[in-house]
Amino acid sequence: MLVAAALVTLVAAFALVWRGKDVRAVLLVAALLIGALAGHPGAVLRKSLETLADGKFLLPICTAMGFAHVMHHTRCVEALVRMLLRPLAGLERALLPAGSCAALVANMAIPSQTSTLAATGPLVAPLMAQARLGAVSSGVALVLGASIAGALLNPGVADVLAVAKLTGLPAPRVAVSFAPGVLAAFVVGAALVSWRARAHAGEAPLRVDGEPADAAPSRLKALLPPLPVVWLLLGHPSLPTHALVARVTPAGLEVATAMLAGSALAMTLATRDRPGAMRAQLDGMGYAFVHIVTLIAVSSGFAKSLELAGVLRAFVHVSQGQPAFALVTAFALAFALAFVSGSGTASSVALVAALGPRAAQLGVAPMVLGGVILFAAEAGRTASPVAAVLLFGGALVDVPPRALTLRLIGPCLAAAAAGALVCVARG
């Protein structure tokens, strides 16, 4: 009876989120209600507050978002995107996958999909308009690149940190393990988007204000956005650079140190407005706490409430001895929750926290389960008509968000399946 009541509350909560209610408020109230039904509302609140102050999430996420804001303030991301696009002048057929790729690379440095699209879209869209590419096709390509999986290569994002906490592995090592899956997901998604664009060759062309930038971008600025991520990836134990990175980076503070060092380097070399860059750093850290850390805290409390109500125990009982069923169900749940809520982080963190500790009982490796959940959540968010990145993409190319959703669902599902299958194959 308690499990049924919890499931009804769960469905009602996501119906409210789908209707546009704040995801944090809805999940917190639902978690406390389920916790009260289970007789332990205090345990739910305690879990949320403990996660809110958990340094394993707080420091990496806030410093990574601070770095992203500094990159935007100093226009380093603009320089990176322009450098990536310069070789494509006159190659109209390559603009859709190339625009997606530029957004994907930017998303590695900027752990916010909407901010990534805001930085790359105004630069890529004029090129697409000049080539008379379709408005819907252009929007789909840009949203896919900015949102599908690039952030999973950043050790400072919440999703990667959740899997790192589950597996006990360093976040950079988790990000490296996802690289083949990210590549597979992007290739499959971008190929399907390009194929569907050819099938809709008669659609209305993209029209935007502004002309493509002709000035050569600063090479120095273009090199700065990927630096922290590259440095962290060089710390992988299998690489000869591991010893050097470990020697100069404080243990347990690898991500925060790399992000702060990247911000300091940008303030020194890429701008004269250093006070403004410092304000951007602090604004970014505050933004991360308000919009990401609080969401993680509420998601953790929600997962705790499902545990107290016996929902997770029931899922394990049904799935025990059927790892394929468990993975398919986890994939479907992650995609559906992200699609309904418009948040990949809420979906992935909640499910990793809820199902991850029971991976052994389900008969799957924690890393595999985490990867399947993360790729599905990334895809669900990318195709969601209520996701901020898709709403911004619709405004950028002046088409209804649901038109983008209809063209994105298939490629996103296929991309997520490709990424998840790579995770399963790698074990």
GICORMO-V666403 format. One record per pair of residues at least 24 apart in sequence whose ideal C-beta (glycine too) atoms are under 6 Angstrom apart, sorted by the first residue. I is the first residue (numbers start at 1). J is the second residue. Records with the same first field share a line. If there is no record, write none. Layout:
I = J + J
//
This chain:
2 = 309 + 310
3 = 310 + 311 + 314
5 = 37
6 = 34 + 309 + 311
9 = 33 + 34
14 = 340
17 = 341
18 = 340
23 = 341 + 343 + 346
24 = 294 + 295 + 298
27 = 298 + 302
28 = 298
31 = 301 + 302 + 305
34 = 305 + 309
35 = 305 + 308
38 = 308 + 309
40 = 308
44 = 301 + 304 + 305
47 = 300 + 301 + 304
48 = 297 + 298 + 301
51 = 297 + 300
52 = 297
56 = 165
57 = 161 + 296
58 = 293
59 = 256
60 = 156 + 161 + 255 + 256
61 = 158 + 288 + 292 + 293
62 = 285 + 288 + 289
63 = 256 + 259 + 260
64 = 111 + 156 + 259
65 = 284 + 287 + 288
66 = 281 + 284 + 285
67 = 259 + 262 + 263
68 = 110 + 284
69 = 280 + 283 + 284
70 = 263 + 266 + 277 + 280 + 281
71 = 225
72 = 119
73 = 277 + 280
74 = 266 + 270 + 271
76 = 221 + 224 + 225 + 270
77 = 106 + 119 + 225
79 = 217 + 218 + 221 + 222
80 = 222 + 225
81 = 120 + 123
82 = 213 + 217
83 = 217 + 222
92 = 131
95 = 127 + 128 + 131
96 = 141 + 194 + 197
97 = 190 + 194
99 = 124 + 141 + 142
100 = 141 + 144 + 145 + 190
103 = 142 + 145 + 146
104 = 145 + 150 + 186
107 = 146 + 150 + 151
108 = 150 + 153 + 154 + 229
109 = 225 + 226
111 = 151 + 154 + 157
113 = 146 + 147 + 389
114 = 388 + 389 + 392
116 = 146
117 = 146 + 389 + 392 + 393
121 = 396
125 = 208
126 = 208 + 210 + 211 + 212
127 = 212
128 = 206
129 = 206 + 207 + 208
132 = 205
133 = 206
134 = 203
135 = 204 + 206 + 397 + 399
136 = 203 + 399 + 403 + 407
137 = 197
138 = 206 + 397
139 = 393 + 397 + 399 + 404
140 = 193 + 404 + 407 + 408
141 = 193
142 = 393
143 = 390 + 393
144 = 189 + 193
146 = 389
147 = 382 + 389
148 = 185 + 189 + 378 + 382 + 415
149 = 182 + 185 + 378
152 = 178 + 182
153 = 182
154 = 229
155 = 232 + 255
156 = 255 + 259
158 = 292 + 296 + 345 + 349
159 = 348 + 374
162 = 349 + 352
163 = 370
166 = 352 + 356 + 366 + 370
167 = 366 + 367
171 = 255
172 = 232 + 233 + 235
173 = 236
176 = 233 + 236
180 = 422
181 = 419 + 422 + 423
184 = 418 + 419 + 422
185 = 415 + 418 + 419
188 = 414 + 415 + 418
189 = 411 + 415
192 = 411 + 414
193 = 411
206 = 397
221 = 270
224 = 266
227 = 262
228 = 258 + 259 + 262
231 = 258
232 = 258
295 = 345 + 346
296 = 349
299 = 346 + 349 + 350
300 = 353
302 = 350
303 = 350 + 353 + 354
306 = 354
312 = 354
316 = 358 + 361
319 = 362
323 = 363 + 364
326 = 362
327 = 372
330 = 355 + 372 + 373
331 = 372 + 376 + 420
334 = 373 + 376 + 377
335 = 376 + 379 + 380
338 = 377 + 380 + 381
339 = 380 + 384
342 = 384 + 386 + 387
344 = 377 + 378 + 381
347 = 377
348 = 373 + 374 + 377
368 = 423 + 424
371 = 423
372 = 420 + 423
375 = 416 + 419 + 420
376 = 416
379 = 412 + 415 + 416
382 = 412
383 = 408 + 409 + 412
//
